[in-house]
């Protein structure tokens, strides 16, 4: 029987966490949580479910996930967020692999995104496969602050898994806006570190491009009113990221 660790990063996730942890019962032999000093009951819930909790200042999604993986004790690791849930087909397949042995070093899993409780088909949040389960000897998270992903050798072929992870990105618009504000701050830091200067027109131009990209490239309009809300907010996030980056550069 193979053993499986699960790595989760958290920050004030008491509303989502139990749903996530319940779906891991029978799948996880160990759950490692790296918490960014939550001020709600997140840590208490983790302890109730027997998770191994470490608290650490948030340093970016990639580095925080990599740190969490580094604390696990088993060879194979499943990485999941507190607002994500394994469906029954995926749970069953993982338990079968644990009995038979993992035949691959890296596995891809379909992510189905939800916005205010409803599934999304477009808007940049369309269903897609991401590497979430892997042998940590051969793969790990990169150190990107926002668009984090698992890196592994080109010689390794990721195996697709049946089932899906259901990602409940937000339950309310207010929650979505809070998350976008956080992303804007992270993106601003990255932009300020890379650019020597940002013109006064750049924030508006990049925001306009982001809005068009949401509709032309990601077909946000096909998600109806939810798609238009996402497109408008992503444009505002882009505007704020460049505006804050411009301010940070001016202070150097």
Beta strands, then each sheet from edge to edge (+ up, - down):
strand 1: 4-10
strand 2: 30-35
strand 3: 52-55
strand 4: 76-79
strand 5: 84-86
strand 6: 106-115
strand 7: 118-119
strand 8: 128-135
strand 9: 139-141
strand 10: 150-152
strand 11: 159-170
sheet 1: 3+ 2+ 1+ 4+ 8- 6+ 7-
sheet 2: 3+ 2+ 1+ 4+ 8- 6+ 11+ 5-
sheet 3: 9+ 10-
end
